[in-house]
Amino acid sequence: MPNPRIKNEKQYQALVEKGYSKEKSARIANTPDAGEKGGKARPYEEWTKEDLLKQAVKVGIKGRSYMNKKALINSLRNN
């Protein structure tokens, strides 16, 4: 049964099946541009470190305050 609090149920289920926790899957599936494709978002290299840190908070990356911009980009792409 679909959860009304999940904005992108299909993406949420795919993430859970991939092994992500339910909490992390929900956070990712509930981001404003979740699951949208088409190059609308700027590449992470164009983001400020502050913006990268905010995104890292949204997706729950631990140790982010110690990371430089390159490490933040790598963590965001691989989590």
All heavy atoms as a GROMACS GRO file, in nm:
protein
  630
    1MET      N    1   0.085  -0.118   0.000
    1MET     CA    2   0.000   0.000   0.000
    1MET      C    3   0.089   0.124   0.000
    1MET      O    4   0.178   0.136   0.084
    1MET     CB    5  -0.091  -0.002   0.122
    1MET     CG    6  -0.167   0.127   0.143
    1MET     SD    7  -0.313   0.104   0.241
    1MET     CE    8  -0.430   0.088   0.113
    2PRO      N    9   0.067   0.217  -0.092
    2PRO     CA   10   0.150   0.337  -0.101
    2PRO      C   11   0.138   0.424   0.024
    2PRO      O   12   0.032   0.436   0.084
    2PRO     CB   13   0.094   0.412  -0.221
    2PRO     CG   14   0.017   0.311  -0.299
    2PRO     CD   15  -0.029   0.209  -0.200
    3ASN      N   16   0.250   0.483   0.062
    3ASN     CA   17   0.254   0.572   0.176
    3ASN      C   18   0.228   0.714   0.127
    3ASN      O   19   0.302   0.764   0.042
    3ASN     CB   20   0.392   0.564   0.242
    3ASN     CG   21   0.402   0.644   0.369
    3ASN    OD1   22   0.332   0.743   0.388
    3ASN    ND2   23   0.489   0.601   0.457
    4PRO      N   24   0.124   0.783   0.177
    4PRO     CA   25   0.091   0.917   0.128
    4PRO      C   26   0.199   1.022   0.159
    4PRO      O   27   0.201   1.128   0.100
    4PRO     CB   28  -0.040   0.951   0.199
    4PRO     CG   29  -0.045   0.862   0.318
    4PRO     CD   30   0.031   0.738   0.280
    5ARG      N   31   0.292   0.990   0.250
    5ARG     CA   32   0.398   1.085   0.282
    5ARG      C   33   0.515   1.075   0.186
    5ARG      O   34   0.604   1.158   0.188
    5ARG     CB   35   0.446   1.064   0.425
    5ARG     CG   36   0.337   1.098   0.528
    5ARG     CD   37   0.384   1.075   0.666
    5ARG     NE   38   0.390   0.929   0.686
    5ARG     CZ   39   0.440   0.869   0.790
    5ARG    NH1   40   0.491   0.939   0.888
    5ARG    NH2   41   0.441   0.738   0.799
    6ILE      N   42   0.518   0.974   0.100
    6ILE     CA   43   0.626   0.956   0.003
    6ILE      C   44   0.583   1.020  -0.128
    6ILE      O   45   0.480   0.982  -0.185
    6ILE     CB   46   0.658   0.806  -0.018
    6ILE    CG1   47   0.693   0.736   0.113
    6ILE    CG2   48   0.769   0.790  -0.122
    6ILE    CD1   49   0.818   0.788   0.181
    7LYS      N   50   0.662   1.116  -0.179
    7LYS     CA   51   0.626   1.187  -0.302
    7LYS      C   52   0.650   1.104  -0.427
    7LYS      O   53   0.577   1.113  -0.523
    7LYS     CB   54   0.703   1.318  -0.311
    7LYS     CG   55   0.663   1.418  -0.205
    7LYS     CD   56   0.743   1.544  -0.216
    7LYS     CE   57   0.706   1.640  -0.104
    7LYS     NZ   58   0.789   1.759  -0.106
    8ASN      N   59   0.756   1.023  -0.425
    8ASN     CA   60   0.790   0.944  -0.543
    8ASN      C   61   0.799   0.797  -0.499
    8ASN      O   62   0.906   0.746  -0.469
    8ASN     CB   63   0.921   0.992  -0.603
    8ASN     CG   64   0.953   0.926  -0.735
    8ASN    OD1   65   0.911   0.814  -0.762
    8ASN    ND2   66   1.031   0.994  -0.817
    9GLU      N   67   0.685   0.731  -0.493
    9GLU     CA   68   0.675   0.594  -0.442
    9GLU      C   69   0.761   0.496  -0.522
    9GLU      O   70   0.824   0.407  -0.465
    9GLU     CB   71   0.529   0.549  -0.442
    9GLU     CG   72   0.505   0.415  -0.376
    9GLU     CD   73   0.524   0.415  -0.225
    9GLU    OE1   74   0.498   0.519  -0.162
    9GLU    OE2   75   0.566   0.312  -0.171
   10LYS      N   76   0.764   0.511  -0.654
   10LYS     CA   77   0.841   0.420  -0.739
   10LYS      C   78   0.990   0.429  -0.706
   10LYS      O   79   1.058   0.327  -0.691
   10LYS     CB   80   0.816   0.454  -0.885
   10LYS     CG   81   0.879   0.359  -0.983
   10LYS     CD   82   0.840   0.394  -1.125
   10LYS     CE   83   0.906   0.300  -1.225
   10LYS     NZ   84   0.869   0.334  -1.363
   11GLN      N   85   1.041   0.551  -0.691
   11GLN     CA   86   1.182   0.568  -0.657
   11GLN      C   87   1.210   0.515  -0.516
   11GLN      O   88   1.312   0.451  -0.493
   11GLN     CB   89   1.221   0.715  -0.666
   11GLN     CG   90   1.369   0.737  -0.637
   11GLN     CD   91   1.408   0.882  -0.639
   11GLN    OE1   92   1.331   0.969  -0.601
   11GLN    NE2   93   1.529   0.910  -0.683
   12TYR      N   94   1.119   0.541  -0.423
   12TYR     CA   95   1.134   0.493  -0.286
   12TYR      C   96   1.148   0.340  -0.283
   12TYR      O   97   1.239   0.287  -0.221
   12TYR     CB   98   1.012   0.537  -0.202
   12TYR     CG   99   1.006   0.475  -0.066
   12TYR    CD1  100   1.085   0.522   0.038
   12TYR    CD2  101   0.920   0.368  -0.040
   12TYR    CE1  102   1.079   0.464   0.164
   12TYR    CE2  103   0.913   0.310   0.085
   12TYR     CZ  104   0.994   0.358   0.187
   12TYR     OH  105   0.988   0.300   0.312
   13GLN      N  106   1.058   0.270  -0.353
   13GLN     CA  107   1.061   0.124  -0.355
   13GLN      C  108   1.191   0.073  -0.418
   13GLN      O  109   1.249  -0.024  -0.370
   13GLN     CB  110   0.940   0.068  -0.430
   13GLN     CG  111   0.809   0.086  -0.358
   13GLN     CD  112   0.806   0.017  -0.223
   13GLN    OE1  113   0.870  -0.085  -0.201
   13GLN    NE2  114   0.732   0.075  -0.130
   14ALA      N  115   1.236   0.138  -0.525
   14ALA     CA  116   1.360   0.097  -0.591
   14ALA      C  117   1.479   0.112  -0.497
   14ALA      O  118   1.568   0.026  -0.493
   14ALA     CB  119   1.381   0.179  -0.718
   15LEU      N  120   1.483   0.219  -0.420
   15LEU     CA  121   1.593   0.242  -0.327
   15LEU      C  122   1.592   0.140  -0.213
   15LEU      O  123   1.697   0.090  -0.172
   15LEU     CB  124   1.588   0.385  -0.272
   15LEU     CG  125   1.619   0.494  -0.374
   15LEU    CD1  126   1.582   0.631  -0.318
   15LEU    CD2  127   1.765   0.491  -0.415
   16VAL      N  128   1.473   0.110  -0.161
   16VAL     CA  129   1.462   0.010  -0.054
   16VAL      C  130   1.509  -0.126  -0.105
   16VAL      O  131   1.584  -0.197  -0.038
   16VAL     CB  132   1.317   0.003   0.000
   16VAL    CG1  133   1.299  -0.117   0.092
   16VAL    CG2  134   1.282   0.132   0.074
   17GLU      N  135   1.466  -0.162  -0.227
   17GLU     CA  136   1.508  -0.290  -0.286
   17GLU      C  137   1.658  -0.294  -0.312
   17GLU      O  138   1.721  -0.400  -0.307
   17GLU     CB  139   1.432  -0.316  -0.416
   17GLU     CG  140   1.286  -0.348  -0.393
   17GLU     CD  141   1.205  -0.354  -0.521
   17GLU    OE1  142   1.265  -0.359  -0.630
   17GLU    OE2  143   1.081  -0.353  -0.512
   18LYS      N  144   1.717  -0.178  -0.336
   18LYS     CA  145   1.861  -0.169  -0.360
   18LYS      C  146   1.941  -0.183  -0.231
   18LYS      O  147   2.061  -0.204  -0.234
   18LYS     CB  148   1.891  -0.036  -0.428
   18LYS     CG  149   2.030  -0.020  -0.481
   18LYS     CD  150   2.043   0.111  -0.559
   18LYS     CE  151   2.184   0.128  -0.611
   18LYS     NZ  152   2.198   0.252  -0.686
   19GLY      N  153   1.872  -0.170  -0.116
   19GLY     CA  154   1.939  -0.190   0.012
   19GLY      C  155   1.947  -0.066   0.099
   19GLY      O  156   2.003  -0.070   0.208
   20TYR      N  157   1.893   0.046   0.052
   20TYR     CA  158   1.892   0.167   0.133
   20TYR      C  159   1.793   0.150   0.248
   20TYR      O  160   1.695   0.077   0.237
   20TYR     CB  161   1.849   0.288   0.050
   20TYR     CG  162   1.953   0.338  -0.048
   20TYR    CD1  163   1.974   0.275  -0.170
   20TYR    CD2  164   2.030   0.450  -0.018
   20TYR    CE1  165   2.068   0.323  -0.260
   20TYR    CE2  166   2.124   0.498  -0.108
   20TYR     CZ  167   2.142   0.434  -0.228
   20TYR     OH  168   2.235   0.480  -0.317
   21SER      N  169   1.818   0.221   0.358
   21SER     CA  170   1.723   0.216   0.469
   21SER      C  171   1.594   0.287   0.427
   21SER      O  172   1.594   0.368   0.333
   21SER     CB  173   1.782   0.287   0.592
   21SER     OG  174   1.788   0.427   0.570
   22LYS      N  175   1.486   0.257   0.496
   22LYS     CA  176   1.358   0.321   0.464
   22LYS      C  177   1.366   0.472   0.485
   22LYS      O  178   1.312   0.550   0.406
   22LYS     CB  179   1.246   0.263   0.550
   22LYS     CG  180   1.211   0.121   0.511
   22LYS     CD  181   1.099   0.067   0.597
   22LYS     CE  182   1.063  -0.075   0.555
   22LYS     NZ  183   0.951  -0.128   0.634
   23GLU      N  184   1.438   0.514   0.590
   23GLU     CA  185   1.451   0.657   0.619
   23GLU      C  186   1.526   0.730   0.508
   23GLU      O  187   1.483   0.833   0.458
   23GLU     CB  188   1.524   0.677   0.752
   23GLU     CG  189   1.542   0.822   0.790
   23GLU     CD  190   1.619   0.839   0.920
   23GLU    OE1  191   1.645   0.740   0.990
   23GLU    OE2  192   1.652   0.954   0.950
   24LYS      N  193   1.640   0.674   0.467
   24LYS     CA  194   1.719   0.738   0.362
   24LYS      C  195   1.643   0.736   0.229
   24LYS      O  196   1.644   0.834   0.154
   24LYS     CB  197   1.854   0.668   0.346
   24LYS     CG  198   1.946   0.737   0.251
   24LYS     CD  199   2.086   0.680   0.256
   24LYS     CE  200   2.180   0.759   0.169
   24LYS     NZ  201   2.318   0.716   0.182
   25SER      N  202   1.577   0.626   0.201
   25SER     CA  203   1.498   0.616   0.077
   25SER      C  204   1.388   0.722   0.074
   25SER      O  205   1.364   0.784  -0.030
   25SER     CB  206   1.436   0.477   0.065
   25SER     OG  207   1.536   0.378   0.059
   26ALA      N  208   1.323   0.743   0.187
   26ALA     CA  209   1.217   0.843   0.194
   26ALA      C  210   1.272   0.983   0.175
   26ALA      O  211   1.214   1.065   0.103
   26ALA     CB  212   1.145   0.834   0.328
   27ARG      N  213   1.389   1.012   0.237
   27ARG     CA  214   1.449   1.144   0.220
   27ARG      C  215   1.482   1.171   0.074
   27ARG      O  216   1.455   1.279   0.022
   27ARG     CB  217   1.578   1.155   0.303
   27ARG     CG  218   1.554   1.190   0.447
   27ARG     CD  219   1.681   1.240   0.512
   27ARG     NE  220   1.795   1.152   0.493
   27ARG     CZ  221   1.838   1.064   0.582
   27ARG    NH1  222   1.778   1.054   0.698
   27ARG    NH2  223   1.942   0.987   0.556
   28ILE      N  224   1.539   1.072   0.007
   28ILE     CA  225   1.576   1.090  -0.133
   28ILE      C  226   1.451   1.104  -0.219
   28ILE      O  227   1.442   1.192  -0.305
   28ILE     CB  228   1.664   0.972  -0.181
   28ILE    CG1  229   1.798   0.976  -0.108
   28ILE    CG2  230   1.684   0.978  -0.332
   28ILE    CD1  231   1.883   0.851  -0.129
   29ALA      N  232   1.352   1.019  -0.198
   29ALA     CA  233   1.231   1.021  -0.279
   29ALA      C  234   1.146   1.146  -0.256
   29ALA      O  235   1.063   1.180  -0.338
   29ALA     CB  236   1.147   0.896  -0.252
   30ASN      N  237   1.168   1.214  -0.145
   30ASN     CA  238   1.089   1.333  -0.113
   30ASN      C  239   1.159   1.464  -0.148
   30ASN      O  240   1.105   1.571  -0.123
   30ASN     CB  241   1.049   1.335   0.034
   30ASN     CG  242   0.938   1.238   0.063
   30ASN    OD1  243   0.860   1.204  -0.024
   30ASN    ND2  244   0.930   1.192   0.186
   31THR      N  245   1.279   1.458  -0.208
   31THR     CA  246   1.343   1.581  -0.249
   31THR      C  247   1.261   1.643  -0.362
   31THR      O  248   1.196   1.571  -0.438
   31THR     CB  249   1.489   1.558  -0.296
   31THR    OG1  250   1.489   1.462  -0.401
   31THR    CG2  251   1.577   1.513  -0.182
   32PRO      N  252   1.262   1.776  -0.374
   32PRO     CA  253   1.175   1.842  -0.474
   32PRO      C  254   1.193   1.792  -0.617
   32PRO      O  255   1.097   1.784  -0.691
   32PRO     CB  256   1.214   1.990  -0.463
   32PRO     CG  257   1.272   2.004  -0.328
   32PRO     CD  258   1.336   1.872  -0.296
   33ASP      N  259   1.314   1.757  -0.657
   33ASP     CA  260   1.336   1.713  -0.794
   33ASP      C  261   1.364   1.563  -0.802
   33ASP      O  262   1.430   1.516  -0.892
   33ASP     CB  263   1.450   1.791  -0.859
   33ASP     CG  264   1.578   1.784  -0.781
   33ASP    OD1  265   1.579   1.727  -0.670
   33ASP    OD2  266   1.680   1.836  -0.830
   34ALA      N  267   1.310   1.488  -0.708
   34ALA     CA  268   1.334   1.344  -0.701
   34ALA      C  269   1.289   1.273  -0.827
   34ALA      O  270   1.177   1.287  -0.871
   34ALA     CB  271   1.262   1.283  -0.581
   35GLY      N  272   1.381   1.200  -0.884
   35GLY     CA  273   1.348   1.117  -0.998
   35GLY      C  274   1.332   1.189  -1.129
   35GLY      O  275   1.308   1.128  -1.231
   36GLU      N  276   1.350   1.319  -1.129
   36GLU     CA  277   1.338   1.394  -1.253
   36GLU      C  278   1.468   1.387  -1.330
   36GLU      O  279   1.576   1.395  -1.273
   36GLU     CB  280   1.303   1.541  -1.224
   36GLU     CG  281   1.164   1.558  -1.168
   36GLU     CD  282   1.128   1.704  -1.147
   36GLU    OE1  283   1.198   1.792  -1.199
   36GLU    OE2  284   1.031   1.727  -1.076
   37LYS      N  285   1.457   1.370  -1.458
   37LYS     CA  286   1.574   1.365  -1.543
   37LYS      C  287   1.563   1.474  -1.647
   37LYS      O  288   1.459   1.532  -1.667
   37LYS     CB  289   1.586   1.228  -1.610
   37LYS     CG  290   1.613   1.116  -1.512
   37LYS     CD  291   1.637   0.987  -1.582
   37LYS     CE  292   1.666   0.878  -1.479
   37LYS     NZ  293   1.692   0.752  -1.542
   38GLY      N  294   1.672   1.500  -1.713
   38GLY     CA  295   1.668   1.598  -1.820
   38GLY      C  296   1.768   1.710  -1.803
   38GLY      O  297   1.763   1.809  -1.874
   39GLY      N  298   1.861   1.696  -1.709
   39GLY     CA  299   1.966   1.794  -1.696
   39GLY      C  300   1.922   1.929  -1.642
   39GLY      O  301   1.984   2.030  -1.672
   40LYS      N  302   1.818   1.934  -1.564
   40LYS     CA  303   1.770   2.060  -1.510
   40LYS      C  304   1.858   2.111  -1.397
   40LYS      O  305   1.870   2.231  -1.378
   40LYS     CB  306   1.626   2.047  -1.461
   40LYS     CG  307   1.528   2.018  -1.573
   40LYS     CD  308   1.388   2.001  -1.520
   40LYS     CE  309   1.295   1.959  -1.632
   40LYS     NZ  310   1.161   1.931  -1.586
   41ALA      N  311   1.918   2.022  -1.322
   41ALA     CA  312   2.003   2.061  -1.211
   41ALA      C  313   2.144   2.091  -1.261
   41ALA      O  314   2.193   2.028  -1.354
   41ALA     CB  315   2.008   1.950  -1.106
   42ARG      N  316   2.207   2.190  -1.199
   42ARG     CA  317   2.345   2.224  -1.234
   42ARG      C  318   2.438   2.113  -1.184
   42ARG      O  319   2.410   2.050  -1.082
   42ARG     CB  320   2.388   2.354  -1.167
   42ARG     CG  321   2.310   2.475  -1.207
   42ARG     CD  322   2.356   2.594  -1.126
   42ARG     NE  323   2.374   2.549  -0.988
   42ARG     CZ  324   2.395   2.625  -0.884
   42ARG    NH1  325   2.404   2.752  -0.898
   42ARG    NH2  326   2.409   2.577  -0.763
   43PRO      N  327   2.549   2.091  -1.250
   43PRO     CA  328   2.646   1.993  -1.201
   43PRO      C  329   2.699   2.036  -1.063
   43PRO      O  330   2.711   2.156  -1.035
   43PRO     CB  331   2.758   1.996  -1.304
   43PRO     CG  332   2.706   2.073  -1.421
   43PRO     CD  333   2.590   2.154  -1.374
   44TYR      N  334   2.731   1.939  -0.979
   44TYR     CA  335   2.780   1.969  -0.844
   44TYR      C  336   2.902   2.060  -0.846
   44TYR      O  337   2.923   2.139  -0.756
   44TYR     CB  338   2.814   1.841  -0.768
   44TYR     CG  339   2.695   1.766  -0.714
   44TYR    CD1  340   2.690   1.627  -0.721
   44TYR    CD2  341   2.589   1.831  -0.653
   44TYR    CE1  342   2.582   1.557  -0.670
   44TYR    CE2  343   2.481   1.762  -0.602
   44TYR     CZ  344   2.478   1.625  -0.610
   44TYR     OH  345   2.372   1.555  -0.559
   45GLU      N  346   2.984   2.052  -0.949
   45GLU     CA  347   3.104   2.135  -0.956
   45GLU      C  348   3.070   2.285  -0.960
   45GLU      O  349   3.152   2.367  -0.921
   45GLU     CB  350   3.188   2.099  -1.080
   45GLU     CG  351   3.258   1.966  -1.070
   45GLU     CD  352   3.166   1.846  -1.094
   45GLU    OE1  353   3.052   1.861  -1.142
   45GLU    OE2  354   3.212   1.735  -1.062
   46GLU      N  355   2.950   2.319  -1.002
   46GLU     CA  356   2.907   2.459  -1.008
   46GLU      C  357   2.842   2.506  -0.877
   46GLU      O  358   2.815   2.624  -0.860
   46GLU     CB  359   2.810   2.481  -1.124
   46GLU     CG  360   2.873   2.460  -1.259
   46GLU     CD  361   2.774   2.478  -1.373
   46GLU    OE1  362   2.661   2.524  -1.350
   46GLU    OE2  363   2.811   2.442  -1.486
   47TRP      N  364   2.816   2.414  -0.786
   47TRP     CA  365   2.754   2.448  -0.658
   47TRP      C  366   2.859   2.508  -0.565
   47TRP      O  367   2.977   2.477  -0.574
   47TRP     CB  368   2.697   2.323  -0.591
   47TRP     CG  369   2.580   2.261  -0.658
   47TRP    CD1  370   2.553   2.258  -0.792
   47TRP    CD2  371   2.475   2.187  -0.595
   47TRP    NE1  372   2.437   2.187  -0.816
   47TRP    CE2  373   2.388   2.142  -0.696
   47TRP    CE3  374   2.447   2.154  -0.464
   47TRP    CZ2  375   2.274   2.068  -0.669
   47TRP    CZ3  376   2.335   2.080  -0.437
   47TRP    CH2  377   2.249   2.038  -0.538
   48THR      N  378   2.813   2.590  -0.471
   48THR     CA  379   2.903   2.639  -0.367
   48THR      C  380   2.919   2.529  -0.263
   48THR      O  381   2.837   2.437  -0.254
   48THR     CB  382   2.847   2.764  -0.297
   48THR    OG1  383   2.725   2.728  -0.227
   48THR    CG2  384   2.820   2.876  -0.396
   49LYS      N  385   3.025   2.539  -0.183
   49LYS     CA  386   3.045   2.440  -0.078
   49LYS      C  387   2.927   2.442   0.020
   49LYS      O  388   2.882   2.338   0.066
   49LYS     CB  389   3.176   2.464  -0.003
   49LYS     CG  390   3.203   2.356   0.099
   49LYS     CD  391   3.337   2.371   0.167
   49LYS     CE  392   3.353   2.260   0.269
   49LYS     NZ  393   3.475   2.274   0.347
   50GLU      N  394   2.875   2.562   0.047
   50GLU     CA  395   2.760   2.574   0.137
   50GLU      C  396   2.639   2.498   0.082
   50GLU      O  397   2.570   2.428   0.157
   50GLU     CB  398   2.724   2.722   0.156
   50GLU     CG  399   2.611   2.746   0.253
   50GLU     CD  400   2.580   2.894   0.271
   50GLU    OE1  401   2.671   2.976   0.255
   50GLU    OE2  402   2.464   2.924   0.300
   51ASP      N  403   2.613   2.510  -0.048
   51ASP     CA  404   2.501   2.438  -0.109
   51ASP      C  405   2.524   2.287  -0.104
   51ASP      O  406   2.430   2.210  -0.081
   51ASP     CB  407   2.481   2.482  -0.254
   51ASP     CG  408   2.426   2.624  -0.265
   51ASP    OD1  409   2.363   2.671  -0.168
   51ASP    OD2  410   2.447   2.686  -0.370
   52LEU      N  411   2.648   2.245  -0.126
   52LEU     CA  412   2.681   2.102  -0.118
   52LEU      C  413   2.658   2.050   0.023
   52LEU      O  414   2.607   1.939   0.041
   52LEU     CB  415   2.826   2.078  -0.162
   52LEU     CG  416   2.855   2.103  -0.310
   52LEU    CD1  417   3.006   2.104  -0.333
   52LEU    CD2  418   2.788   1.998  -0.397
   53LEU      N  419   2.696   2.129   0.123
   53LEU     CA  420   2.675   2.088   0.262
   53LEU      C  421   2.526   2.074   0.294
   53LEU      O  422   2.485   1.979   0.361
   53LEU     CB  423   2.740   2.188   0.358
   53LEU     CG  424   2.891   2.178   0.373
   53LEU    CD1  425   2.947   2.299   0.445
   53LEU    CD2  426   2.929   2.050   0.446
   54LYS      N  427   2.445   2.167   0.244
   54LYS     CA  428   2.299   2.159   0.265
   54LYS      C  429   2.242   2.032   0.203
   54LYS      O  430   2.157   1.966   0.262
   54LYS     CB  431   2.230   2.282   0.209
   54LYS     CG  432   2.254   2.408   0.289
   54LYS     CD  433   2.186   2.528   0.225
   54LYS     CE  434   2.218   2.655   0.299
   54LYS     NZ  435   2.161   2.774   0.234
   55GLN      N  436   2.289   1.999   0.082
   55GLN     CA  437   2.242   1.877   0.016
   55GLN      C  438   2.288   1.754   0.093
   55GLN      O  439   2.213   1.657   0.106
   55GLN     CB  440   2.292   1.873  -0.129
   55GLN     CG  441   2.242   1.756  -0.208
   55GLN     CD  442   2.091   1.759  -0.232
   55GLN    OE1  443   2.026   1.862  -0.216
   55GLN    NE2  444   2.036   1.646  -0.270
   56ALA      N  445   2.410   1.758   0.145
   56ALA     CA  446   2.463   1.646   0.223
   56ALA      C  447   2.380   1.623   0.348
   56ALA      O  448   2.357   1.509   0.389
   56ALA     CB  449   2.610   1.670   0.257
   57VAL      N  450   2.332   1.731   0.409
   57VAL     CA  451   2.244   1.720   0.526
   57VAL      C  452   2.114   1.650   0.485
   57VAL      O  453   2.066   1.559   0.553
   57VAL     CB  454   2.215   1.859   0.588
   57VAL    CG1  455   2.102   1.851   0.689
   57VAL    CG2  456   2.339   1.917   0.650
   58LYS      N  457   2.058   1.691   0.370
   58LYS     CA  458   1.931   1.633   0.323
   58LYS      C  459   1.940   1.483   0.302
   58LYS      O  460   1.845   1.411   0.328
   58LYS     CB  461   1.887   1.699   0.192
   58LYS     CG  462   1.835   1.838   0.206
   58LYS     CD  463   1.792   1.891   0.071
   58LYS     CE  464   1.752   2.035   0.076
   58LYS     NZ  465   1.720   2.087  -0.058
   59VAL      N  466   2.052   1.436   0.250
   59VAL     CA  467   2.064   1.293   0.220
   59VAL      C  468   2.134   1.215   0.331
   59VAL      O  469   2.150   1.095   0.320
   59VAL     CB  470   2.131   1.266   0.083
   59VAL    CG1  471   2.049   1.322  -0.030
   59VAL    CG2  472   2.272   1.319   0.079
   60GLY      N  473   2.173   1.284   0.438
   60GLY     CA  474   2.224   1.215   0.556
   60GLY      C  475   2.368   1.167   0.547
   60GLY      O  476   2.401   1.062   0.601
   61ILE      N  477   2.455   1.243   0.484
   61ILE     CA  478   2.596   1.204   0.474
   61ILE      C  479   2.666   1.240   0.605
   61ILE      O  480   2.663   1.355   0.649
   61ILE     CB  481   2.664   1.274   0.355
   61ILE    CG1  482   2.602   1.222   0.226
   61ILE    CG2  483   2.815   1.253   0.357
   61ILE    CD1  484   2.649   1.291   0.102
   62LYS      N  485   2.728   1.141   0.665
   62LYS     CA  486   2.800   1.161   0.791
   62LYS      C  487   2.941   1.210   0.762
   62LYS      O  488   3.001   1.175   0.661
   62LYS     CB  489   2.804   1.032   0.871
   62LYS     CG  490   2.666   0.985   0.914
   62LYS     CD  491   2.676   0.863   1.002
   62LYS     CE  492   2.540   0.805   1.032
   62LYS     NZ  493   2.462   0.881   1.123
   63GLY      N  494   2.995   1.293   0.852
   63GLY     CA  495   3.130   1.344   0.838
   63GLY      C  496   3.143   1.458   0.738
   63GLY      O  497   3.253   1.499   0.703
   64ARG      N  498   3.031   1.511   0.695
   64ARG     CA  499   3.032   1.614   0.589
   64ARG      C  500   3.103   1.742   0.632
   64ARG      O  501   3.162   1.809   0.549
   64ARG     CB  502   2.889   1.644   0.545
   64ARG     CG  503   2.802   1.699   0.658
   64ARG     CD  504   2.656   1.706   0.620
   64ARG     NE  505   2.578   1.737   0.737
   64ARG     CZ  506   2.523   1.646   0.817
   64ARG    NH1  507   2.536   1.518   0.791
   64ARG    NH2  508   2.454   1.683   0.923
   65SER      N  509   3.099   1.776   0.760
   65SER     CA  510   3.161   1.902   0.804
   65SER      C  511   3.312   1.899   0.791
   65SER      O  512   3.377   2.003   0.788
   65SER     CB  513   3.120   1.934   0.948
   65SER     OG  514   3.165   1.832   1.035
   66TYR      N  515   3.370   1.780   0.779
   66TYR     CA  516   3.515   1.767   0.765
   66TYR      C  517   3.558   1.757   0.619
   66TYR      O  518   3.676   1.753   0.589
   66TYR     CB  519   3.565   1.643   0.839
   66TYR     CG  520   3.537   1.649   0.987
   66TYR    CD1  521   3.435   1.572   1.042
   66TYR    CD2  522   3.610   1.731   1.071
   66TYR    CE1  523   3.408   1.577   1.178
   66TYR    CE2  524   3.584   1.738   1.206
   66TYR     CZ  525   3.483   1.661   1.259
   66TYR     OH  526   3.456   1.667   1.393
   67MET      N  527   3.463   1.751   0.528
   67MET     CA  528   3.495   1.728   0.387
   67MET      C  529   3.521   1.858   0.312
   67MET      O  530   3.458   1.960   0.340
   67MET     CB  531   3.379   1.655   0.318
   67MET     CG  532   3.354   1.518   0.368
   67MET     SD  533   3.216   1.444   0.277
   67MET     CE  534   3.192   1.294   0.370
   68ASN      N  535   3.611   1.850   0.215
   68ASN     CA  536   3.630   1.963   0.124
   68ASN      C  537   3.528   1.948   0.011
   68ASN      O  538   3.452   1.851   0.006
   68ASN     CB  539   3.773   1.970   0.072
   68ASN     CG  540   3.815   1.848  -0.008
   68ASN    OD1  541   3.733   1.774  -0.062
   68ASN    ND2  542   3.944   1.826  -0.015
   69LYS      N  543   3.527   2.042  -0.081
   69LYS     CA  544   3.426   2.043  -0.188
   69LYS      C  545   3.434   1.916  -0.272
   69LYS      O  546   3.331   1.854  -0.303
   69LYS     CB  547   3.444   2.167  -0.275
   69LYS     CG  548   3.338   2.184  -0.379
   69LYS     CD  549   3.352   2.317  -0.451
   69LYS     CE  550   3.245   2.328  -0.559
   69LYS     NZ  551   3.248   2.459  -0.624
   70LYS      N  552   3.556   1.873  -0.307
   70LYS     CA  553   3.572   1.754  -0.390
   70LYS      C  554   3.518   1.629  -0.319
   70LYS      O  555   3.449   1.546  -0.380
   70LYS     CB  556   3.720   1.736  -0.424
   70LYS     CG  557   3.747   1.624  -0.520
   70LYS     CD  558   3.894   1.619  -0.558
   70LYS     CE  559   3.921   1.506  -0.656
   70LYS     NZ  560   4.062   1.502  -0.695
   71ALA      N  561   3.544   1.617  -0.190
   71ALA     CA  562   3.496   1.502  -0.113
   71ALA      C  563   3.344   1.504  -0.100
   71ALA      O  564   3.278   1.400  -0.105
   71ALA     CB  565   3.561   1.498   0.025
   72LEU      N  566   3.287   1.623  -0.083
   72LEU     CA  567   3.141   1.635  -0.075
   72LEU      C  568   3.076   1.589  -0.205
   72LEU      O  569   2.978   1.515  -0.205
   72LEU     CB  570   3.100   1.780  -0.045
   72LEU     CG  571   3.113   1.826   0.099
   72LEU    CD1  572   3.102   1.977   0.107
   72LEU    CD2  573   3.008   1.759   0.186
   73ILE      N  574   3.132   1.634  -0.318
   73ILE     CA  575   3.078   1.595  -0.448
   73ILE      C  576   3.085   1.443  -0.464
   73ILE      O  577   2.987   1.380  -0.505
   73ILE     CB  578   3.154   1.666  -0.562
   73ILE    CG1  579   3.122   1.816  -0.561
   73ILE    CG2  580   3.120   1.605  -0.698
   73ILE    CD1  581   3.210   1.901  -0.650
   74ASN      N  582   3.198   1.385  -0.428
   74ASN     CA  583   3.214   1.240  -0.438
   74ASN      C  584   3.112   1.167  -0.350
   74ASN      O  585   3.050   1.070  -0.393
   74ASN     CB  586   3.356   1.201  -0.400
   74ASN     CG  587   3.384   1.054  -0.422
   74ASN    OD1  588   3.345   0.998  -0.523
   74ASN    ND2  589   3.448   0.992  -0.326
   75SER      N  590   3.094   1.214  -0.228
   75SER     CA  591   2.998   1.150  -0.137
   75SER      C  592   2.854   1.163  -0.186
   75SER      O  593   2.777   1.068  -0.177
   75SER     CB  594   3.009   1.211   0.003
   75SER     OG  595   3.132   1.179   0.061
   76LEU      N  596   2.819   1.279  -0.239
   76LEU     CA  597   2.684   1.297  -0.290
   76LEU      C  598   2.656   1.209  -0.411
   76LEU      O  599   2.546   1.158  -0.426
   76LEU     CB  600   2.661   1.445  -0.327
   76LEU     CG  601   2.646   1.539  -0.209
   76LEU    CD1  602   2.659   1.684  -0.253
   76LEU    CD2  603   2.514   1.517  -0.137
   77ARG      N  604   2.756   1.189  -0.493
   77ARG     CA  605   2.736   1.105  -0.612
   77ARG      C  606   2.734   0.957  -0.578
   77ARG      O  607   2.673   0.879  -0.651
   77ARG     CB  608   2.846   1.133  -0.713
   77ARG     CG  609   2.829   1.265  -0.781
   77ARG     CD  610   2.918   1.281  -0.900
   77ARG     NE  611   2.884   1.402  -0.972
   77ARG     CZ  612   2.972   1.487  -1.020
   77ARG    NH1  613   3.101   1.462  -1.009
   77ARG    NH2  614   2.933   1.594  -1.082
   78ASN      N  615   2.798   0.918  -0.472
   78ASN     CA  616   2.812   0.774  -0.443
   78ASN      C  617   2.731   0.727  -0.324
   78ASN      O  618   2.748   0.614  -0.279
   78ASN     CB  619   2.960   0.741  -0.423
   78ASN     CG  620   3.037   0.762  -0.551
   78ASN    OD1  621   3.000   0.712  -0.656
   78ASN    ND2  622   3.143   0.841  -0.543
   79ASN      N  623   2.643   0.810  -0.270
   79ASN     CA  624   2.556   0.766  -0.160
   79ASN      C  625   2.414   0.752  -0.204
   79ASN      O  626   2.365   0.792  -0.297
   79ASN     CB  627   2.561   0.864  -0.043
   79ASN     CG  628   2.679   0.836   0.046
   79ASN    OD1  629   2.723   0.724   0.058
   79ASN    ND2  630   2.731   0.940   0.105
   0.00000   0.00000   0.00000
